[in-house]
């Protein structure tokens, strides 16, 4: 099971707010990135993280705007937490998956796009990239993509899972495949 990091940015901070944030993650490691940016480590799955609870409590009790991004630890071998933190600052208050931050980074920063492409290209084979492009071109339809690649459907599924293991991005979702489509589309 992959550990997740929650990147949390708040519009203002004081001791009470810090205590409430820390209360959500009393078992996880905390790192203060900047005055209003915190990084919490948790072993919960991204789907089980208490995003809405944090946002609801801080907004209703303290009238604080919150931005949260759930980040799998594997992605940090491709992009720094500081880059993700700076990207999150430019986005509106919401709860984000790491794919949302990467999409924004790719679209708004050509240098970062090039660096991400190079980083992912180091771990993805030509066959992996062809698989991703074909899967995207077939609207995430496993049967159509496997026929286009002359593969058994289970082989394609295995390849997609292997790409997820290598990169930390679930390419069977629209947000996941979009990242690689923006980086590697032919």
ABEGO torsion letter per residue (X at the ends): XBBBBBBBBBABBBAAAAAAAAAABAABBBBBABAABBBBBBABBAAABBAAAAAAAAAAAAGBBBBBBBBBAAAAAABBAAAAAAAAAABBBBBBBAAAAAAAAAAABAAAAAAAAAAAAAABBAAAAAAAAAAAAAGGBAAAAAAAAGBBAAAAAAAAAAAAAAAGBBAABAAAAAAAAAAABX
